[in-house]
Amino acid sequence: MTAFLLIWSPRKWPWPELPDMAKRVAAGEAVADVWGCGVARGIMPGDRVFVHRVAQEPKGLFASGYVTRAPYEVPDAASKRGYRLCIDFVYDWLVDAREEVVIPRDALRTHPFSVQTWDAQSSGTSIKPMVEGALEKRWKELTGARIRPALAAGKNRK
């Protein structure tokens, strides 16, 4: 399995549904989402994703999930290409990042996490293998063991 980084900037997208979605995930609901993945076409169903809040505090990782659909093109008049690539995934962990994050950005500056570029400009960056294992271990320590969510949940946002 490969892991990828998804980026959320509240300056670019306020995400008003986030508190409700976080509550639903915390209640054990399989909450699906759609996310732009930059130019990353190598993301496959079953791959792991982590969501990183950038641009405003609190910065850091606050969500994780599993990809359910490989990248596909969505029309986007604002893009130079005329489309953007998106993936579908289902959360296994999500907190309201306007209030808290699971792993703060400062913690990601320490080894082995420091070898990864966390402040990417777009989503879809591959998480380096040496970081992936340490990240999964730390994530599990902080969030507890989670059951992999069902992959047949409905989509929530674009």
Disulfide bonds with the S-S distance in Angstrom:
none
